[in-house]
Amino acid sequence: MNESLLQMACDAADLDTTTGICTHPVWIHQQGLLPELDASSGVAVSVAILACWATAYVYRVLRRAGD
């Protein structure tokens, strides 16, 4: 999963404002929506999500039991 997407970009100093053409385009790595995670970080995020879900579920069960 070390593949990266490249996107053409232009520095403001290299942009010809009269024609709108970049005189020296460069290729930059495109940032994804979410950062890449290693296994331990993925597990930590998963545990946090499950803990929030479990807390909400327990609250819902206790609220229904009180009715």
Summary of the structure (lengths in Angstrom):
residues: 67
radius of gyration: 23.9
end to end distance: 50.3
largest distance: 70.9
contacts: 107
relative contact order: 0.12
helix: 46%
strand: 18%
